Structure formats: structure tokens, C-alpha cells
Amino acid sequence: MSNAISDTQWVVSATQAKQLIERGATILDTRNIILSLLGHIPGAVRVAWQDFSQQEPHYKGKLIDNPNILQEKIRAIGICNTKPVIVVGNPPHNFGEEGRIVWMLRTLGHQQAAFVDGGHNALVKTGIPIVWESTQPKPGDFVIKLTPSYSIDFDELKANIQNLTIIDTREPREYAGATPYGEKKGGHIPGAKHFYFKDLMDTNGYLLPSNELIAKLNELAIKQHTPITAYCTGGIRSAFFVSVLTNLGFNNIKNYAGSMWEWSASNYPLEKSPPTGIIYT
């Protein structure tokens, strides 16, 4: 199944996802285990971003640094380079995990990974059936081919901080200094602008129309060719942000996976001022 999803299409509608699933796409479910047990798409494999990330507290937002281990973990959930991957989540209530999985796969070289706009519930509304038995995936043959244009590390961010538009995708309270998710210190990276990732979507978890999203971003002087780095606590919410903007045609945007867990553990400064300018709620 070649070219079913384009290089820049990181989000698909529920209707398109249903068609791809019916043609044999791999399905990954990022919802919590309770929701998955209450019913999931036939063939869906439940995944958690933590399964592919480092274990050390300050680095747990970063992908496993041993490529052989990471590749085997991805093969174990049935991923092949040539087969489209459809990822579902629970966008009204979660942290953008579906975007994190898509970003991870794209960063590692998969060219046909996308998440479903509106998540699992949107897909169910298309009439796709629900099952309760767990899925035992057939191992895939995925081969990592790193795509560095979607990711930035601590050293690169530190060296280029003055030349980047940095976006903090966390809640306003976190931007202002609260540490509800275990950061060593509170605040935000100096100069970072604030755009809460859930302001990309409506209350039902569907992305806002493209023209509305672009207008919001333009209000923050974010254009399609602006060099952007997004971060959050551990690169999850920011990966969702990166996925959406890439899907909108923004072509110079990277996710800082280490995010505040890593940055706040360093000796580099943080600011604690509340968000200014436009805050979308």
C-alpha cells in the first residue's frame, strides 16, 4: 500500500482512516488501558509513549538512545516501513499521545504515519466495529532511518536559542512556574511564547479549521517558514503540536523531546512570567 499518506499529512480524517484500515493499515491505540479494554478497533495494538522512551527521570521524554532496542520495540507492535500506520487517541482528555507516536515514527523514518482527527470516538462514528479481545500483533520489519529535521536536542536548542521561535505548549500555570508533572524547577525557557496544545482543537477533540489555526498562529508571528521549536514537559504535548503544524504546511518545526524534564534539570535559566498576548481558551 504505497503513498496512501503523504510525507506532510500527519493527520487524517476518520473517514480516510477507516478506508486505510479496511485496506490493511496498522492501527495503534494510545488511549489508557481501561478505555482500550472497554472496546477498541479490530486489530488495534495498544501502545504507550513510555515504552519507547528512556527511564532516567530527567530524560524520560527522550527516545531510547539505543537504535537496536528501539527498532525491536517498534517491530514488536507490528510496524513495517511500507505499511501505513493509523494512530488513535482520546484528544479531549489526554496529553496528545497520538501525536507523540506519529512524531516518533516520522522521526525514525516512517513516511506514512498519521493520527485520526477526533480520535477513537470519531472513528467509531464512521461505523467501524468495536471488539474487546486483545490484539496479538504480527511482528513487523521496520528499519530505522532517522529524519533529524523533526527533532532538536538540548545542545542544538541551547546553541540556537536566539534564532528560534520557541513555543511552550503546556498549560498557562506551567508556563508561569507551576510544576505539576515533576519538573525539577518551574518556569519556561527564556523567550518562549505560549500556545496551549489543546487550543488547537474544540472541546470534542477535533482540530479547528485550518484557516482558524493559521490565524491564531499568525497572531503570535508564527508563519509557515518560521524556524520553530516546540516543547512541553516531556515532548508529548509538543509532539502533538508539531504534528498538527506539519500537517498545516509548516516546514521548519521541531520537537524538543527532552523538554522541561531535561531543561529544568540543567543550570540554564528559566523565566516565570505569566503568558502575555493572546491566550486561547
C-alpha positions as protocol buffer text, in pm:
chain_id: "A"
residue {
  index: 1
  type: MET
  ca { x: 0 y: 0 z: 0 }
}
residue {
  index: 2
  type: SER
  ca { x: 220 y: 283 z: -127 }
}
residue {
  index: 3
  type: ASN
  ca { x: 167 y: 659 z: -96 }
}
residue {
  index: 4
  type: ALA
  ca { x: -157 y: 616 z: 98 }
}
residue {
  index: 5
  type: ILE
  ca { x: -49 y: 902 z: 326 }
}
residue {
  index: 6
  type: SER
  ca { x: 181 y: 1179 z: 206 }
}
residue {
  index: 7
  type: ASP
  ca { x: 502 y: 1296 z: 372 }
}
residue {
  index: 8
  type: THR
  ca { x: 331 y: 1607 z: 510 }
}
residue {
  index: 9
  type: GLN
  ca { x: -4 y: 1453 z: 604 }
}
residue {
  index: 10
  type: TRP
  ca { x: 32 y: 1375 z: 973 }
}
residue {
  index: 11
  type: VAL
  ca { x: -342 y: 1394 z: 1047 }
}
residue {
  index: 12
  type: VAL
  ca { x: -622 y: 1208 z: 870 }
}
residue {
  index: 13
  type: SER
  ca { x: -998 y: 1235 z: 894 }
}
residue {
  index: 14
  type: ALA
  ca { x: -1192 y: 949 z: 1047 }
}
residue {
  index: 15
  type: THR
  ca { x: -1334 y: 867 z: 704 }
}
residue {
  index: 16
  type: GLN
  ca { x: -989 y: 842 z: 546 }
}
residue {
  index: 17
  type: ALA
  ca { x: -863 y: 641 z: 843 }
}
residue {
  index: 18
  type: LYS
  ca { x: -1149 y: 393 z: 805 }
}
residue {
  index: 19
  type: GLN
  ca { x: -1065 y: 345 z: 438 }
}
residue {
  index: 20
  type: LEU
  ca { x: -697 y: 287 z: 517 }
}
residue {
  index: 21
  type: ILE
  ca { x: -781 y: 43 z: 795 }
}
residue {
  index: 22
  type: GLU
  ca { x: -1008 y: -151 z: 560 }
}
residue {
  index: 23
  type: ARG
  ca { x: -713 y: -172 z: 320 }
}
residue {
  index: 24
  type: GLY
  ca { x: -484 y: -316 z: 587 }
}
residue {
  index: 25
  type: ALA
  ca { x: -321 y: -24 z: 768 }
}
residue {
  index: 26
  type: THR
  ca { x: -165 y: -89 z: 1108 }
}
residue {
  index: 27
  type: ILE
  ca { x: -368 y: 59 z: 1395 }
}
residue {
  index: 28
  type: LEU
  ca { x: -218 y: 187 z: 1720 }
}
residue {
  index: 29
  type: ASP
  ca { x: -435 y: 287 z: 2017 }
}
residue {
  index: 30
  type: THR
  ca { x: -280 y: 536 z: 2261 }
}
residue {
  index: 31
  type: ARG
  ca { x: -576 y: 557 z: 2498 }
}
residue {
  index: 32
  type: ASN
  ca { x: -540 y: 431 z: 2852 }
}
residue {
  index: 33
  type: ILE
  ca { x: -571 y: 61 z: 2921 }
}
residue {
  index: 34
  type: ILE
  ca { x: -918 y: 89 z: 3077 }
}
residue {
  index: 35
  type: LEU
  ca { x: -1067 y: 254 z: 2770 }
}
residue {
  index: 36
  type: SER
  ca { x: -893 y: 1 z: 2548 }
}
residue {
  index: 37
  type: LEU
  ca { x: -1038 y: -288 z: 2746 }
}
residue {
  index: 38
  type: LEU
  ca { x: -1385 y: -135 z: 2717 }
}
residue {
  index: 39
  type: GLY
  ca { x: -1360 y: -162 z: 2340 }
}
residue {
  index: 40
  type: HIS
  ca { x: -1117 y: -92 z: 2059 }
}
residue {
  index: 41
  type: ILE
  ca { x: -1090 y: -102 z: 1681 }
}
residue {
  index: 42
  type: PRO
  ca { x: -1035 y: -457 z: 1550 }
}
residue {
  index: 43
  type: GLY
  ca { x: -663 y: -517 z: 1515 }
}
residue {
  index: 44
  type: ALA
  ca { x: -563 y: -211 z: 1718 }
}
residue {
  index: 45
  type: VAL
  ca { x: -249 y: -253 z: 1926 }
}
residue {
  index: 46
  type: ARG
  ca { x: -239 y: -54 z: 2248 }
}
residue {
  index: 47
  type: VAL
  ca { x: 81 y: 147 z: 2287 }
}
residue {
  index: 48
  type: ALA
  ca { x: 220 y: 391 z: 2542 }
}
residue {
  index: 49
  type: TRP
  ca { x: 483 y: 652 z: 2460 }
}
residue {
  index: 50
  type: GLN
  ca { x: 678 y: 545 z: 2769 }
}
residue {
  index: 51
  type: ASP
  ca { x: 752 y: 209 z: 2605 }
}
residue {
  index: 52
  type: PHE
  ca { x: 986 y: 383 z: 2361 }
}
residue {
  index: 53
  type: SER
  ca { x: 1143 y: 639 z: 2595 }
}
residue {
  index: 54
  type: GLN
  ca { x: 1434 y: 650 z: 2834 }
}
residue {
  index: 55
  type: GLN
  ca { x: 1384 y: 564 z: 3201 }
}
residue {
  index: 56
  type: GLU
  ca { x: 1603 y: 818 z: 3379 }
}
residue {
  index: 57
  type: PRO
  ca { x: 1383 y: 1085 z: 3543 }
}
residue {
  index: 58
  type: HIS
  ca { x: 1543 y: 1383 z: 3370 }
}
residue {
  index: 59
  type: TYR
  ca { x: 1549 y: 1214 z: 3028 }
}
residue {
  index: 60
  type: LYS
  ca { x: 1223 y: 1021 z: 3019 }
}
residue {
  index: 61
  type: GLY
  ca { x: 1086 y: 1244 z: 2744 }
}
residue {
  index: 62
  type: LYS
  ca { x: 1367 y: 1137 z: 2511 }
}
residue {
  index: 63
  type: LEU
  ca { x: 1350 y: 835 z: 2284 }
}
residue {
  index: 64
  type: ILE
  ca { x: 1555 y: 529 z: 2376 }
}
residue {
  index: 65
  type: ASP
  ca { x: 1906 y: 607 z: 2260 }
}
residue {
  index: 66
  type: ASN
  ca { x: 1995 y: 252 z: 2156 }
}
residue {
  index: 67
  type: PRO
  ca { x: 1861 y: 224 z: 1799 }
}
residue {
  index: 68
  type: ASN
  ca { x: 1861 y: -156 z: 1802 }
}
residue {
  index: 69
  type: ILE
  ca { x: 1643 y: -174 z: 2113 }
}
residue {
  index: 70
  type: LEU
  ca { x: 1413 y: 98 z: 1982 }
}
residue {
  index: 71
  type: GLN
  ca { x: 1380 y: -73 z: 1645 }
}
residue {
  index: 72
  type: GLU
  ca { x: 1291 y: -405 z: 1806 }
}
residue {
  index: 73
  type: LYS
  ca { x: 1026 y: -242 z: 2023 }
}
residue {
  index: 74
  type: ILE
  ca { x: 867 y: -83 z: 1717 }
}
residue {
  index: 75
  type: ARG
  ca { x: 879 y: -408 z: 1522 }
}
residue {
  index: 76
  type: ALA
  ca { x: 709 y: -582 z: 1815 }
}
residue {
  index: 77
  type: ILE
  ca { x: 394 y: -372 z: 1768 }
}
residue {
  index: 78
  type: GLY
  ca { x: 369 y: -471 z: 1403 }
}
residue {
  index: 79
  type: ILE
  ca { x: 523 y: -172 z: 1225 }
}
residue {
  index: 80
  type: CYS
  ca { x: 659 y: -204 z: 871 }
}
residue {
  index: 81
  type: ASN
  ca { x: 814 y: 81 z: 671 }
}
residue {
  index: 82
  type: THR
  ca { x: 584 y: 33 z: 373 }
}
residue {
  index: 83
  type: LYS
  ca { x: 254 y: -8 z: 558 }
}
residue {
  index: 84
  type: PRO
  ca { x: 50 y: 297 z: 671 }
}
residue {
  index: 85
  type: VAL
  ca { x: 8 y: 346 z: 1044 }
}
residue {
  index: 86
  type: ILE
  ca { x: -311 y: 496 z: 1186 }
}
residue {
  index: 87
  type: VAL
  ca { x: -293 y: 619 z: 1546 }
}
residue {
  index: 88
  type: VAL
  ca { x: -598 y: 688 z: 1761 }
}
residue {
  index: 89
  type: GLY
  ca { x: -621 y: 870 z: 2091 }
}
residue {
  index: 90
  type: ASN
  ca { x: -861 y: 1040 z: 2328 }
}
residue {
  index: 91
  type: PRO
  ca { x: -788 y: 1404 z: 2243 }
}
residue {
  index: 92
  type: PRO
  ca { x: -1039 y: 1582 z: 2468 }
}
residue {
  index: 93
  type: HIS
  ca { x: -892 y: 1425 z: 2781 }
}
residue {
  index: 94
  type: ASN
  ca { x: -533 y: 1317 z: 2715 }
}
residue {
  index: 95
  type: PHE
  ca { x: -194 y: 1475 z: 2652 }
}
residue {
  index: 96
  type: GLY
  ca { x: -161 y: 1432 z: 2277 }
}
residue {
  index: 97
  type: GLU
  ca { x: -10 y: 1085 z: 2293 }
}
residue {
  index: 98
  type: GLU
  ca { x: -126 y: 1008 z: 1940 }
}
residue {
  index: 99
  type: GLY
  ca { x: 81 y: 1300 z: 1814 }
}
residue {
  index: 100
  type: ARG
  ca { x: 382 y: 1175 z: 2007 }
}
residue {
  index: 101
  type: ILE
  ca { x: 362 y: 832 z: 1844 }
}
residue {
  index: 102
  type: VAL
  ca { x: 323 y: 984 z: 1497 }
}
residue {
  index: 103
  type: TRP
  ca { x: 615 y: 1221 z: 1559 }
}
residue {
  index: 104
  type: MET
  ca { x: 828 y: 931 z: 1683 }
}
residue {
  index: 105
  type: LEU
  ca { x: 757 y: 717 z: 1379 }
}
residue {
  index: 106
  type: ARG
  ca { x: 814 y: 1006 z: 1138 }
}
residue {
  index: 107
  type: THR
  ca { x: 1140 y: 1096 z: 1313 }
}
residue {
  index: 108
  type: LEU
  ca { x: 1256 y: 737 z: 1281 }
}
residue {
  index: 109
  type: GLY
  ca { x: 1182 y: 729 z: 910 }
}
residue {
  index: 110
  type: HIS
  ca { x: 826 y: 602 z: 871 }
}
residue {
  index: 111
  type: GLN
  ca { x: 669 y: 808 z: 592 }
}
residue {
  index: 112
  type: GLN
  ca { x: 304 y: 707 z: 629 }
}
residue {
  index: 113
  type: ALA
  ca { x: 210 y: 757 z: 994 }
}
residue {
  index: 114
  type: ALA
  ca { x: -82 y: 980 z: 1091 }
}
residue {
  index: 115
  type: PHE
  ca { x: -330 y: 1023 z: 1374 }
}
residue {
  index: 116
  type: VAL
  ca { x: -707 y: 1044 z: 1345 }
}
residue {
  index: 117
  type: ASP
  ca { x: -866 y: 1386 z: 1388 }
}
residue {
  index: 118
  type: GLY
  ca { x: -1116 y: 1349 z: 1670 }
}
residue {
  index: 119
  type: GLY
  ca { x: -954 y: 1030 z: 1794 }
}
residue {
  index: 120
  type: HIS
  ca { x: -1109 y: 692 z: 1864 }
}
residue {
  index: 121
  type: ASN
  ca { x: -1459 y: 835 z: 1909 }
}
residue {
  index: 122
  type: ALA
  ca { x: -1453 y: 994 z: 1563 }
}
residue {
  index: 123
  type: LEU
  ca { x: -1353 y: 665 z: 1407 }
}
residue {
  index: 124
  type: VAL
  ca { x: -1633 y: 480 z: 1586 }
}
residue {
  index: 125
  type: LYS
  ca { x: -1883 y: 728 z: 1442 }
}
residue {
  index: 126
  type: THR
  ca { x: -1790 y: 612 z: 1091 }
}
residue {
  index: 127
  type: GLY
  ca { x: -1945 y: 274 z: 1171 }
}
residue {
  index: 128
  type: ILE
  ca { x: -1624 y: 83 z: 1222 }
}
residue {
  index: 129
  type: PRO
  ca { x: -1685 y: -208 z: 1464 }
}
residue {
  index: 130
  type: ILE
  ca { x: -1558 y: -241 z: 1820 }
}
residue {
  index: 131
  type: VAL
  ca { x: -1409 y: -553 z: 1979 }
}
residue {
  index: 132
  type: TRP
  ca { x: -1293 y: -645 z: 2328 }
}
residue {
  index: 133
  type: GLU
  ca { x: -1036 y: -920 z: 2277 }
}
residue {
  index: 134
  type: SER
  ca { x: -673 y: -810 z: 2288 }
}
residue {
  index: 135
  type: THR
  ca { x: -468 y: -793 z: 1971 }
}
residue {
  index: 136
  type: GLN
  ca { x: -156 y: -1005 z: 1924 }
}
residue {
  index: 137
  type: PRO
  ca { x: 36 y: -820 z: 1654 }
}
residue {
  index: 138
  type: LYS
  ca { x: 242 y: -995 z: 1392 }
}
residue {
  index: 139
  type: PRO
  ca { x: 598 y: -862 z: 1427 }
}
residue {
  index: 140
  type: GLY
  ca { x: 692 y: -604 z: 1167 }
}
residue {
  index: 141
  type: ASP
  ca { x: 1017 y: -546 z: 982 }
}
residue {
  index: 142
  type: PHE
  ca { x: 1060 y: -174 z: 1048 }
}
residue {
  index: 143
  type: VAL
  ca { x: 1406 y: -32 z: 985 }
}
residue {
  index: 144
  type: ILE
  ca { x: 1503 y: 299 z: 1144 }
}
residue {
  index: 145
  type: LYS
  ca { x: 1608 y: 571 z: 900 }
}
residue {
  index: 146
  type: LEU
  ca { x: 1649 y: 883 z: 1112 }
}
residue {
  index: 147
  type: THR
  ca { x: 1487 y: 1203 z: 991 }
}
residue {
  index: 148
  type: PRO
  ca { x: 1656 y: 1472 z: 1205 }
}
residue {
  index: 149
  type: SER
  ca { x: 1451 y: 1760 z: 1064 }
}
residue {
  index: 150
  type: TYR
  ca { x: 1166 y: 1686 z: 1307 }
}
residue {
  index: 151
  type: SER
  ca { x: 1368 y: 1682 z: 1628 }
}
residue {
  index: 152
  type: ILE
  ca { x: 1604 y: 1905 z: 1825 }
}
residue {
  index: 153
  type: ASP
  ca { x: 1818 y: 1812 z: 2124 }
}
residue {
  index: 154
  type: PHE
  ca { x: 1935 y: 2007 z: 2426 }
}
residue {
  index: 155
  type: ASP
  ca { x: 2269 y: 2116 z: 2282 }
}
residue {
  index: 156
  type: GLU
  ca { x: 2124 y: 2229 z: 1950 }
}
residue {
  index: 157
  type: LEU
  ca { x: 1850 y: 2425 z: 2123 }
}
residue {
  index: 158
  type: LYS
  ca { x: 2096 y: 2588 z: 2361 }
}
residue {
  index: 159
  type: ALA
  ca { x: 2324 y: 2687 z: 2073 }
}
residue {
  index: 160
  type: ASN
  ca { x: 2044 y: 2832 z: 1859 }
}
residue {
  index: 161
  type: ILE
  ca { x: 1807 y: 2969 z: 2120 }
}
residue {
  index: 162
  type: GLN
  ca { x: 1834 y: 3326 z: 1990 }
}
residue {
  index: 163
  type: ASN
  ca { x: 1745 y: 3224 z: 1634 }
}
residue {
  index: 164
  type: LEU
  ca { x: 1437 y: 3013 z: 1704 }
}
residue {
  index: 165
  type: THR
  ca { x: 1074 y: 3081 z: 1780 }
}
residue {
  index: 166
  type: ILE
  ca { x: 1022 y: 2866 z: 2088 }
}
residue {
  index: 167
  type: ILE
  ca { x: 668 y: 2756 z: 2172 }
}
residue {
  index: 168
  type: ASP
  ca { x: 566 y: 2631 z: 2517 }
}
residue {
  index: 169
  type: THR
  ca { x: 264 y: 2405 z: 2464 }
}
residue {
  index: 170
  type: ARG
  ca { x: 184 y: 2347 z: 2833 }
}
residue {
  index: 171
  type: GLU
  ca { x: -93 y: 2494 z: 3046 }
}
residue {
  index: 172
  type: PRO
  ca { x: -65 y: 2864 z: 3139 }
}
residue {
  index: 173
  type: ARG
  ca { x: 6 y: 2773 z: 3505 }
}
residue {
  index: 174
  type: GLU
  ca { x: 303 y: 2562 z: 3399 }
}
residue {
  index: 175
  type: TYR
  ca { x: 437 y: 2840 z: 3179 }
}
residue {
  index: 176
  type: ALA
  ca { x: 415 y: 3071 z: 3482 }
}
residue {
  index: 177
  type: GLY
  ca { x: 609 y: 2834 z: 3709 }
}
residue {
  index: 178
  type: ALA
  ca { x: 386 y: 2554 z: 3839 }
}
residue {
  index: 179
  type: THR
  ca { x: 540 y: 2205 z: 3834 }
}
residue {
  index: 180
  type: PRO
  ca { x: 251 y: 1954 z: 3841 }
}
residue {
  index: 181
  type: TYR
  ca { x: 439 y: 1689 z: 3643 }
}
residue {
  index: 182
  type: GLY
  ca { x: 770 y: 1657 z: 3822 }
}
residue {
  index: 183
  type: GLU
  ca { x: 998 y: 1917 z: 3666 }
}
residue {
  index: 184
  type: LYS
  ca { x: 1298 y: 1994 z: 3884 }
}
residue {
  index: 185
  type: LYS
  ca { x: 1232 y: 2368 z: 3859 }
}
residue {
  index: 186
  type: GLY
  ca { x: 936 y: 2572 z: 3740 }
}
residue {
  index: 187
  type: GLY
  ca { x: 908 y: 2830 z: 3466 }
}
residue {
  index: 188
  type: HIS
  ca { x: 965 y: 2838 z: 3092 }
}
residue {
  index: 189
  type: ILE
  ca { x: 1258 y: 2859 z: 2854 }
}
residue {
  index: 190
  type: PRO
  ca { x: 1359 y: 3226 z: 2817 }
}
residue {
  index: 191
  type: GLY
  ca { x: 1182 y: 3394 z: 2528 }
}
residue {
  index: 192
  type: ALA
  ca { x: 933 y: 3114 z: 2475 }
}
residue {
  index: 193
  type: LYS
  ca { x: 585 y: 3206 z: 2357 }
}
residue {
  index: 194
  type: HIS
  ca { x: 283 y: 3028 z: 2497 }
}
residue {
  index: 195
  type: PHE
  ca { x: 32 y: 2823 z: 2295 }
}
residue {
  index: 196
  type: TYR
  ca { x: -152 y: 2555 z: 2490 }
}
residue {
  index: 197
  type: PHE
  ca { x: -176 y: 2248 z: 2270 }
}
residue {
  index: 198
  type: LYS
  ca { x: -546 y: 2192 z: 2341 }
}
residue {
  index: 199
  type: ASP
  ca { x: -624 y: 2529 z: 2188 }
}
residue {
  index: 200
  type: LEU
  ca { x: -562 y: 2360 z: 1853 }
}
residue {
  index: 201
  type: MET
  ca { x: -892 y: 2174 z: 1891 }
}
residue {
  index: 202
  type: ASP
  ca { x: -1251 y: 2211 z: 2002 }
}
residue {
  index: 203
  type: THR
  ca { x: -1400 y: 2062 z: 2318 }
}
residue {
  index: 204
  type: ASN
  ca { x: -1477 y: 1736 z: 2136 }
}
residue {
  index: 205
  type: GLY
  ca { x: -1116 y: 1685 z: 2032 }
}
residue {
  index: 206
  type: TYR
  ca { x: -1149 y: 1782 z: 1666 }
}
residue {
  index: 207
  type: LEU
  ca { x: -891 y: 2018 z: 1521 }
}
residue {
  index: 208
  type: LEU
  ca { x: -1017 y: 2366 z: 1445 }
}
residue {
  index: 209
  type: PRO
  ca { x: -1047 y: 2460 z: 1076 }
}
residue {
  index: 210
  type: SER
  ca { x: -710 y: 2520 z: 913 }
}
residue {
  index: 211
  type: ASN
  ca { x: -775 y: 2889 z: 848 }
}
residue {
  index: 212
  type: GLU
  ca { x: -857 y: 2946 z: 1216 }
}
residue {
  index: 213
  type: LEU
  ca { x: -545 y: 2765 z: 1330 }
}
residue {
  index: 214
  type: ILE
  ca { x: -322 y: 2958 z: 1092 }
}
residue {
  index: 215
  type: ALA
  ca { x: -479 y: 3286 z: 1205 }
}
residue {
  index: 216
  type: LYS
  ca { x: -409 y: 3202 z: 1570 }
}
residue {
  index: 217
  type: LEU
  ca { x: -50 y: 3114 z: 1489 }
}
residue {
  index: 218
  type: ASN
  ca { x: -4 y: 3427 z: 1281 }
}
residue {
  index: 219
  type: GLU
  ca { x: -115 y: 3636 z: 1580 }
}
residue {
  index: 220
  type: LEU
  ca { x: 196 y: 3505 z: 1754 }
}
residue {
  index: 221
  type: ALA
  ca { x: 409 y: 3587 z: 1448 }
}
residue {
  index: 222
  type: ILE
  ca { x: 434 y: 3219 z: 1361 }
}
residue {
  index: 223
  type: LYS
  ca { x: 446 y: 3176 z: 984 }
}
residue {
  index: 224
  type: GLN
  ca { x: 483 y: 2864 z: 771 }
}
residue {
  index: 225
  type: HIS
  ca { x: 858 y: 2911 z: 722 }
}
residue {
  index: 226
  type: THR
  ca { x: 936 y: 3031 z: 1076 }
}
residue {
  index: 227
  type: PRO
  ca { x: 1202 y: 2815 z: 1247 }
}
residue {
  index: 228
  type: ILE
  ca { x: 1000 y: 2675 z: 1539 }
}
residue {
  index: 229
  type: THR
  ca { x: 1091 y: 2457 z: 1834 }
}
residue {
  index: 230
  type: ALA
  ca { x: 807 y: 2327 z: 2049 }
}
residue {
  index: 231
  type: TYR
  ca { x: 837 y: 2181 z: 2397 }
}
residue {
  index: 232
  type: CYS
  ca { x: 626 y: 2081 z: 2697 }
}
residue {
  index: 233
  type: THR
  ca { x: 715 y: 1866 z: 2998 }
}
residue {
  index: 234
  type: GLY
  ca { x: 837 y: 1554 z: 2817 }
}
residue {
  index: 235
  type: GLY
  ca { x: 782 y: 1614 z: 2446 }
}
residue {
  index: 236
  type: ILE
  ca { x: 430 y: 1468 z: 2431 }
}
residue {
  index: 237
  type: ARG
  ca { x: 202 y: 1770 z: 2401 }
}
residue {
  index: 238
  type: SER
  ca { x: 465 y: 1944 z: 2190 }
}
residue {
  index: 239
  type: ALA
  ca { x: 480 y: 1643 z: 1955 }
}
residue {
  index: 240
  type: PHE
  ca { x: 106 y: 1680 z: 1901 }
}
residue {
  index: 241
  type: PHE
  ca { x: 164 y: 2049 z: 1824 }
}
residue {
  index: 242
  type: VAL
  ca { x: 443 y: 1963 z: 1580 }
}
residue {
  index: 243
  type: SER
  ca { x: 225 y: 1702 z: 1409 }
}
residue {
  index: 244
  type: VAL
  ca { x: -62 y: 1946 z: 1360 }
}
residue {
  index: 245
  type: LEU
  ca { x: 156 y: 2227 z: 1231 }
}
residue {
  index: 246
  type: THR
  ca { x: 341 y: 1996 z: 994 }
}
residue {
  index: 247
  type: ASN
  ca { x: 4 y: 1885 z: 864 }
}
residue {
  index: 248
  type: LEU
  ca { x: -83 y: 2254 z: 809 }
}
residue {
  index: 249
  type: GLY
  ca { x: 224 y: 2300 z: 591 }
}
residue {
  index: 250
  type: PHE
  ca { x: 471 y: 2445 z: 843 }
}
residue {
  index: 251
  type: ASN
  ca { x: 802 y: 2312 z: 718 }
}
residue {
  index: 252
  type: ASN
  ca { x: 1060 y: 2417 z: 977 }
}
residue {
  index: 253
  type: ILE
  ca { x: 928 y: 2289 z: 1308 }
}
residue {
  index: 254
  type: LYS
  ca { x: 1096 y: 2057 z: 1556 }
}
residue {
  index: 255
  type: ASN
  ca { x: 1001 y: 1885 z: 1879 }
}
residue {
  index: 256
  type: TYR
  ca { x: 1230 y: 1915 z: 2179 }
}
residue {
  index: 257
  type: ALA
  ca { x: 1162 y: 1573 z: 2329 }
}
residue {
  index: 258
  type: GLY
  ca { x: 1372 y: 1631 z: 2641 }
}
residue {
  index: 259
  type: SER
  ca { x: 1157 y: 1935 z: 2717 }
}
residue {
  index: 260
  type: MET
  ca { x: 1123 y: 2065 z: 3073 }
}
residue {
  index: 261
  type: TRP
  ca { x: 1219 y: 1740 z: 3241 }
}
residue {
  index: 262
  type: GLU
  ca { x: 1562 y: 1780 z: 3084 }
}
residue {
  index: 263
  type: TRP
  ca { x: 1592 y: 2158 z: 3062 }
}
residue {
  index: 264
  type: SER
  ca { x: 1488 y: 2224 z: 3423 }
}
residue {
  index: 265
  type: ALA
  ca { x: 1749 y: 1976 z: 3547 }
}
residue {
  index: 266
  type: SER
  ca { x: 2026 y: 2183 z: 3389 }
}
residue {
  index: 267
  type: ASN
  ca { x: 2181 y: 2506 z: 3512 }
}
residue {
  index: 268
  type: TYR
  ca { x: 2026 y: 2709 z: 3234 }
}
residue {
  index: 269
  type: PRO
  ca { x: 1781 y: 2983 z: 3327 }
}
residue {
  index: 270
  type: LEU
  ca { x: 1404 y: 2979 z: 3337 }
}
residue {
  index: 271
  type: GLU
  ca { x: 1152 y: 3261 z: 3334 }
}
residue {
  index: 272
  type: LYS
  ca { x: 835 y: 3262 z: 3544 }
}
residue {
  index: 273
  type: SER
  ca { x: 628 y: 3541 z: 3397 }
}
residue {
  index: 274
  type: PRO
  ca { x: 267 y: 3451 z: 3307 }
}
residue {
  index: 275
  type: PRO
  ca { x: 170 y: 3424 z: 2941 }
}
residue {
  index: 276
  type: THR
  ca { x: 126 y: 3756 z: 2766 }
}
residue {
  index: 277
  type: GLY
  ca { x: -51 y: 3848 z: 2446 }
}
residue {
  index: 278
  type: ILE
  ca { x: -321 y: 3621 z: 2315 }
}
residue {
  index: 279
  type: ILE
  ca { x: -419 y: 3317 z: 2519 }
}
residue {
  index: 280
  type: TYR
  ca { x: -678 y: 3098 z: 2353 }
}
residue {
  index: 281
  type: THR
  ca { x: -916 y: 2914 z: 2583 }
}
